[in-house]
Amino acid sequence: MRYAETGYNLEVDLSRGSIERVETDPKLTELHLGGQGLNARIIYDRVGPEVDPFSPDNLLIFGTGLLHGTPVVGANRTVVNTISPQTGLFAHSVMGGWFGPELKFAGYDRIIIRGKAPDLVYLWINNDKVEIRDASHLAGKGTTETANLIREELKEPNAQIAAIGLAGENRVYTASIEHGWSSAARGAGVIMGDKRLKAIAVRGTKDINIAQPAELWELTMNMRKQMFESDAVGDWMATDEDDSFHHNNFSWGNARVRRKDFWSPELEDRWYHLKYDNMDRQIGCYNCPKACINVISFQGGKRFGYKCYGKDTYHMASFKELDFSFEILGVAQEYGLDSYSTPQSIALGIELYEAGILTDKDMPDFPSDSGDRTWYLMEKIVRREGIGDVLADGVYWAARRIGNGAEAYDHNTTKKFEQVPIKLGKLNPAYYLMIATGEKMNITQIEGSFPQDPLPTLEEREEFVRNWDAVPDERFKKWFLEWEKRNEISDEATCAIVDWNEAMHYIDDSTGLCAFVSSFRGQFGGGIPYHINSLPHIITMASGIELDKEKLWRVFQRNRNLVRAINVRRGLRRADERPPEDHWAVRDEEYEQKLLGEYYAFKGWTNDGIPSKDTLDNLGLNYVSEDFLQRGILTGSEGTPSRLAAAANDEEKAGGC
């Protein structure tokens, strides 16, 4: 009997119109758990480096986490993976809501989609009955409008639906997949549109087997009560209206501008009333007691939901205020536009116009007001009309297609993808490594286990670590206790902290856990339910897979190196791993390169950032090392220090990893 998983994938070939239910290998679950880990294995095996992102052979995979459909609270994040046309690399997209658990209840652990439909279609999954249905009547419809129309058509109000809007249909690189006020962005929506798949509707009523049901139920019910009462979990930005950090430190638009005088108590009070005067309700995702999503209906406009700092990105691109974001966000969500990247493409267009690189010929009837300009460019982008056809490819490619000096205005991308538009002072070594080497294209899906800044006094730090039970070992407490404002953490500690940050996110991505109850909340101290010490027992109770901390850490390392291998095989090398040049005002190229090399050694990678043969073989990824040897990516003679070897050389390396 399979526990916590269904043991079946749904294979859909849109070119042939075929649907197949395929039994999976339980050994792969033991190696990768689920979610992104297993998605990465499938993509490595079936999407070679020669496959173009827009090829029918590129896969689009919706993967459930191993803990989806179990009583484990907060297990609701669905991972969507493919190869991105913007970066040419592995695309990591994740969305909350109810989709993943519903898919599990329908009897499937993931949907693997290849090919391209001749016309627009949607997929209807109702337990064992699966259909590819005509969606021509949904062409051009918004994402929530599409979901509502499909529910009416199917006469199934409880169907969970993931849909694209006009942006996805027109293959806008920043198109998102929208579901239940959550979005899967960063390359997924454009591929769904390229495959002419308008939506996936799922309804499931099957049971999930649990290895230790009584014990897991008792644990999770206690955990649910604690989480409901705790401020240590959930998205604190859903209720805390002090958003001074983002507005004081993030660059506005695509420019190198920080409006440090913008935030004030009066502004906070005004925005507080604006939000609550227009808020319908606050809701949570599947099986979660935290209400992190604010659902807004603004002045008769389109309803939308937001969490985290998603409400800020459009008004920051336009140098406007919150009411502007409330006007535009509902429209953007209906179009299926990623509100993380699209505002930067819009702001690039505005900045290039103001610099004279783009002219009235490129943007006829371009308004003078920055808000009107944002609307103008968003409409052009979503339809790929005029200059919008260029900006729709994202900042990196747009700047190069425009030329004439536009490349200099691409100062906020890493690996061709828009990074968080933040401008700070002195280099932060841990964040340098996370942005440089991270392959999720979003720092918020890498950071979170270790605090971003030290606390002012030793007494405060001692209080912080007293209940900090999420740490892998006591070294992390020691490093935090010794960390003061003007004292940098050692390179050894920096490497270990970055590794820990990544570990928790990769574990979340394979189990389906929300980062706000796990990986992103460790930075605030004690009280989080899911961490490297608690999760092995929980996973074992749900799945029957015998895990301890060391075994779970190996799952992370295996999944992390597999994602790395996909990208290395597609050409990723050390030269690509550079944060935006002006992300920090004070930079030190020599130190950054030294630190990067030390981190590579810590990870068991070559000096060019390629996982070594020993590293791959030790993780059971022999098939990857053999592939690398055949392709000439590795020679087999690369000397890459292991973590233990690197630690033994600490005395010779002046604080190295």
N, C-alpha and C positions, 0 to 999 in steps of 0.2 A: 504494500500500500504506500502511496506517495503522500507525504504530509506537507502542509503549507503551500504546496504547488499542485497544479492540476496534472502536470506531466504531459501537456499537449501544447503545441504551437499551432496557430492558424496561418497557413501559407496561402497568399493571394497573388495570383499573376494577372494583372489588369490587362496586359496585352492579349492573353489567350482567354481571359474570362474564367480562369480556373480557380477553384477553392479546394484546399486540402487540409485535413486535420492530421497533424503529424506527431507521433509520440516522441518524447525527448529522452535523452540519456541522463539518468539520475546522477551519474558520476560528474557530469558537467555542473550540476547544481552544487555538489559538494565543493567543486573547485572555485566556482564564481558566485554562488548564491542565486542571483537573479538580476533583474533590472539592467543597469548599464553593463555590468560584468558579462552577462551572457549575451547581451546585444553586441558587445565588442567582439566576443569570440565568433559570433556568426558573421559579422562584417569582415573580420580578418580572414576567415575561411572562404568567404564567397564574393567579396568585393576587392579585387586586386587593385594595385596602384595604377594600372592602365585604364581603369573604369572612370569615365568622366562623370561628374556629379549629375549631369542631365542625361546620362545614358539610361536606357530601360533597365540595365543590369545593376544600377545603383539601388540599394535597398533602403526602405523607410521602415523602421522597426519601432512599434509601440510596445514597451516592455513593462510588465508589472514587477514590483518588488517582491522578494520572497515572503515578506510579512503581510502583503496585501490580502485582505479577506480573512485574516486571523483577528482575534480580539485585541491585538497589540494596538494601543492608542496612538494616533498620529501617523499610522502607516498608510499614506494616501498619495504619495508622489509618483506619478507615472513618468518614466524616462522615454524620450523619443530620440533615436539616433539615426544618423545617415552620414553621407559625405557632403559637406557644404560647398556650394559653388563659390561662395565668397572667399573662403580660405583654402579650399582644396583639401581640407583635413576633416578628421572625425568631428561631427557636430554633436554637441551635448545640449539637449533641450529637456526641460523638466517642467511639469505642471501639476498643480494640486487638484483639488476637487474630488470627484467620485469615479472617474473613468477607470483607473486601474483596478480597484476592488470590484467594480461591476464586470469588467472583463474576466477577472478570475472567477466570479460567480457564474459567468456564462460557460466556463469550462476551458479557458485558455490562459496560458502564461504570457503570451505575446502574440502580436500580429506582425507577420513579416510580409511586406508588400514589395513586389518588383513589377517591372513593366510599366506601360502607359496605356490608359484607356483611350479608345478612339474618340470618345466624347465624354463630357462631364458626367461623373457617376458618384454615388455614395454607397457605402458598405453598411448593410444591416445585419447585425449579429444578434440573434435571439436564441440563446442556448445552442442547441445543435443545428438550428436552421440559420444558414448564412446565405445572403444574397448580395449580388452586385446590382444596384438599381439605378435607373436613369435619374440624372440630376439636372437635366437641361433647364428645367423650370426654376432651378435655384441659381442659375448663372447671374453673377453680379449682386446677389443678395448678401446682406451682412451676416456676421457670424451668429449672433443671438437670434436674428430673424430666421436664419437657416435652421437652427436648432428647433425653434418653435414650429416652423412649417413641417419639419420632418416628424416631430412628435404627433402633430395633428394628422399627417398623412398615414402614419403607422398606427394611429389610435393607441399610442403607448406613452402616456405622460411621464412614466418613470424611466424612459430610455435616457442613458447618458451619452452625450454627443460632443465630439471634437470636430470643429469645422474651421475652414479657412474662409476669408472674405475676398474682396476684389483684389487685394494686394497679392495673395497667394495665387489666384487665377492668372494674374499678369506676371508671375514669376519675379516679384520684387524680392530682392535678396534679404530684406529685413522683414519679410512676412512672417507672421506668427500663426500658430494653431490655437484657437480659443476654445475654452471649455469651462463653464461654470465660474466665470470671473477669474480664471487662471489662464496663463498663456505658456505655450511651449515655443520659444523663440530660437534665435541663433542658428538658423539654417534649416529648420524643419518645415516651416510653412511653404517656402519656395519649392521644395522638392515635392511636397504634397500637391501643390498646384501644378507642377510640371507633369506629375503622373495623372493629372485631371481627376483627382479624387477630392471632391468637395467636402465630404464629411464621413465620419464613422459613427454609427449609432449602435449602442450596445444595451442589451437587457439580459440579465442573468439571474437565475433563481436556484442555482445548485449550491450544494454545501462544500466546504473546504475541510478536509481531514486535518486534525491537530494531533501531534504525537502525545502530548500530555495535556489534555483539554481542561481537566479540573484545576490543575496547578496553575496553568497559564491564565485561566479565567479569574481565579482569585487574585493573582498578582496584578493583572491589568485593571481589575475593578478598583483595587486600592490605588493603583497608579493614576487612574483617571480622576479620582477624587482629589488626590494631591496636586495633579496638574491644574485642575479647575481652580483650586484655591491659591495657586502659586503665581507669583510675579516673575519667577525665574525662567518660565517658558512662554512661548508664543511671541508674536511680533509686537514688541512694545510700541513701535511706531504707529500701530493701529489706534492707540488711545492717547499717546503722549504727543501733544501738539507742539512741543519744543523741537523744531527742526532746524535749529541754528547751525548744527554741524554741516549739514548738506549745503545750506545756502551760503555759509561763510567760507567753505573750503572747496566746493565743487566749482569748476570753471563754467561759466554761463555760455550756453550754446556750444559751438565748436571753438570759441575764442579762448585766448589766454587771460580771461578776466575772472577775478573773484570780487563779488560785491560784498565786501566785509562789513559795510555799514548798512546792509539791507535789513537784517533781522533786528527786531525790537520787540519789547513787551506789548506795545500797541498793535504791531502787526500780528503777533501771536494770538492776541485776544480777538482781533478781527477775523482771522482765519478760523479760529475755534468756532465762532458763531456761524461763519459761512459753511463750514463742514456740517455741523449738527443741524443747522436749519434746513439743509438739503439732503440729509442722510435718511434713507429708508430704514436701514437696519445694519447690524453687524452680524456676519455669519462665519461659520467655520467650515473646514473641509470634512470629508468622510471620517467618522469615528474620532473626532477631536473636540475636546471641550473648550478650546480657545477660539474666540471669535475675532480672527485677524483680518477679515475682509470687510471693508467699508463699501456698502452699496449706496450709490449716489444717484439721485434724480435732480438735475440742475435746471431750473427755470424752463421746465417743459422739454428739455433736451433728452437725448438718449440716455438710458440708465447704463451705468458701468460700475465695475468693482475695482478697487485698488487695495494694495497693501504695501508695506515697506515705504520707500520713498518714490514709488511709481507715480504719485500725484504731481511730483515736482518737475519731471523732465521736460515737459512741453513749455511750461511758463519760463523755465530757465533758458530754454533755447530762444525764447522770444523776449526776454527781459521784461516779463509781465508778472502778474500775481496769480494767486490760486484760482480766482474766478475764471481766468483764461484757460487753465488746465481743465477745470470742470466743464467748460464749453467744448473742448476739443477731445477729451479722453474718450467719451462715449462714441464719437464718430470714429476715432482711431481704432477702438476695439471692434467696431462693426466692420471696418475695412480689414481687420486682421493685421495690424501693424505693430511691430515690436516697439514699445515706448521707451526702450533702453537705447536703441541704435538710431531709429528713424529721426528723432529730434536732432541728432548730431549731423545727419546728412542734410537736413533742412537748414541747420545753422551754417553748415559749410557753404551752401548756396547763397545765403544772405551775406556771409563774410566775403565770398569771392565777388559778389556784386558790388559791395562797398569798396573793395580793393580795385575795382575796375577790370578784373579778369573776366567776369561775366558782365554782359551789357544788356541794354534794352532789347537788342536783337535776340539774345538768348532767352530773355524773360519779358516778353511784351506785356505791357500793362501791369508791370510789377508794382505793387502798392508801396506807399512810403512808411506805413505803420508796421512795426515788427510783428505784431500779432496777425495782421492781415497777410503779411508776407509768409508767415508760417502756414496759414490756411492755404494760400496760393500754391506753395511748394508741395504740401502734403497731397493736394488734389492732383498735381502733376505727377508726383511720384507713384501714387497708387494706380494711376492709369498709364504710366510710362509714356506720358505726352511731353514732347519738347525736351527741355532740360531735365524734366522728371525721369526720362528714360536713362539718363546718365546717373543722376543721384540715386536712382533705385538700386544701383549696384553697390551702395555703401560708400563711405568716405574714401577708402583706399583706392578703389578702382575709379571712382568718379574723379578724384583729383588727377589721376594719370590720364584719363580719357580727355579731360578738359585741357591739361597741360598749361603752357604759357605762365609757369610759375605757381600753378595751383598746388603742385606737390608739396610746397612749403607749408601749406595750410592743413596738410594731413599730419598732425602732430599728436594724435590721440588714439592711434591704432597699434595693436600688437598682433602679429601674425595675420595682418590684413583685417582685423576685426576691431570695432570700436570698444575701447576700454572705458572704465568708469571715468567721467570727465572731472578728475580731481587734480588740483594743483597745490602742492605742499612745499615746505621748506627743505629741511635736511633729509637726505636719503634715509629711508627705513630699510635696513638690510633684509628683514624677513619679507616685507612686501615687495621688495625688488625681486627676490627669488620666486615668490608666488606668481607675480605678474609675468616674469620672464619665462618660467618653466611650466606654468599652469596651462592645461590644454582644454579647459572648459570655456575659455574666452570671457570669463566674468569673474572678477576677484571675489565677489560675494558668494560664489560657489566653491571657494577655496579657503577663505579665511574663517575665523570664528572660534577656534578652541582656546587660543591664548590671547590675553588682552592686547589691545592695540597700543596702549600707553601704560606706563607705571603709575601706581598710586603715590601721592605726595610723601606720605610718612611710612616708616617701618611698622608702626602700630596698625595702620590701615591695611598694609600688605599682609601682616600676620593674621588679621581678622579675615581677610579675603581667602587665604589658603587653608584656614582652619577646617572648612567643610568642602574643600575643593576635591571631591572624590572622582572627578572625571579624568585626572591626570594618569598617563600610562605608568609613571613611576615618580619617585620623590625628587628626581633631578629638576623637574619642571617647577616644583614649589620653590626649590632652592634658587633657581634662576630668577624667578619672579621676586622673591624676597630681596635679592641682591640688586635688582634693577632700579636705578634711579634716573631722574630726568636727564642728567648729563653724562650718564654712564651707559655706554652701549652694551647690549648683551653680546657675549662671545660668539664667534663664528660657529663653534661647536653647538652652542645652544640654538643659534639661528637655524641651522640645518635641521636639528631635531624638532624644533617647533613647527617649521614648515612641513616637515614630514608628517607630524601629528595632525596638523590642520587638514592636509590632504587625506590622511587615513580616514578621518571621521566622515568627510564628505563622500569618499568613495564607498564607504560602508553604508551610508545613508542611501546612496544611489543604487546599491544592490539589494537593499532590504525594502526600499520604498518609504523610508522614514522622512518626515519633514525636518529640515534643518533647524527650524525654530523650536523644536523639542529635543534637538540633538546637537549636531556639529556647530551650528552658529551661536549657540548659547553658552558654551563652555567658557567663553571670555568674560562672563559675568560672575563666575565663581560657582558655588554649590547649588544644588537643588534641581539640576536637570536629570531627567529619568534615564536617558539613553547615552551611554558612553562606552569606551573600550572595556571597562571593567564589568559593566552590567549586561551588555548586549550578548555575549556568548551564551549565557544561561537562557536568556529569553529566546534566542534563535533556536537553541537546542530543544526547548520545550515546545516550540511551534513546529519545527521541521524534523526533529529526530536526528539531525546532524550533530555529532559530538564535536563541540567547539570549546576551546578555552581562549584566553587572550592572545596567546602566541599564534594559534591556528587562525584566528580571525584576522590578526595582523598580516599573516601570509596571504589570506584572501585579498586584502587590500593591495599588497605588493603585487600580487599576480594580476589583478585587474588594472592597476595603475600602469604596470609595464606593458600590458597588452594594448591599452589605449596609446601609449607611447610608441609601441611597435607599429601600429596602424599608421601613425603620422610620420614616423621615420621612413617607413616603406614608401610613403607618398612624398618624401623629399625634405622633411623637417630636419634642420641641423642647428648647431649652436648659433650661427649667424642670424637666425630668425628670432632668437630669444632675447629681445630687447624691449623693455618697457618704453612708453612714450618718452621722447627726449626731454620734455620739460615737465614731466610728472612731478619731479622735485626740482627746486631751484638750485640746490647744491648737489653736484654729482662728482663722482670720482671714478673715472673709467678703469683705472688700474685696479682699484680695490674691487669694483664690481666684477671684473673678469676673473680676478683671483677667487672671489666668493663663489661665482658660478662654477668654476672648475672644482672647487672643494665640494660643492653640493652634488655635482655629477658623481664625484668619487664616493660620496656618502650614499648615493642611490645605487651604486654599482653600475654606472654608465661610463662610457668612454669619454675622452676629452671633447668629443664632438656631440655629446648628449645621446649617444646610442646605447641602449642596454647591452651589456657585454654578454658573451656566450655563457660564462659562468653564472651570471645573474639570471638569465633566462632559463638555463637548465636547472638551476637550484629551485626555481619556482614551478617546475613542471611544464615550462613553455619551450620544450625541446623542438617542437615543430616550427616555432618562430626562429630560433637560432639556426636551424637547418636551412630555412628559407633565406635568412640573412646571408648565410655563407654562400648559398647558390647564387644569390643576386650580387654578391661582392660588397654588400653593406658592411659585413664583418669579415675579417680574415681568419679569426680564431686565435690569433696571437696577441690580441689587444690585452694589455695589462691594466686592469681596473681594480683599484684597491677595494676590498670589502669594507663594510662598516667597522669591523673589528680591526682590520689592518690600518684603516685611517685613524681610528682611536689610538692605536699603539704608536702612531707617528705624531701625536699631538705635540710632544715636547719639541719636535723638530720644526713644527709648522706655525708657531706663534699664534696659538688660539684657533688653528684650523679645525675643520670638521673631523 
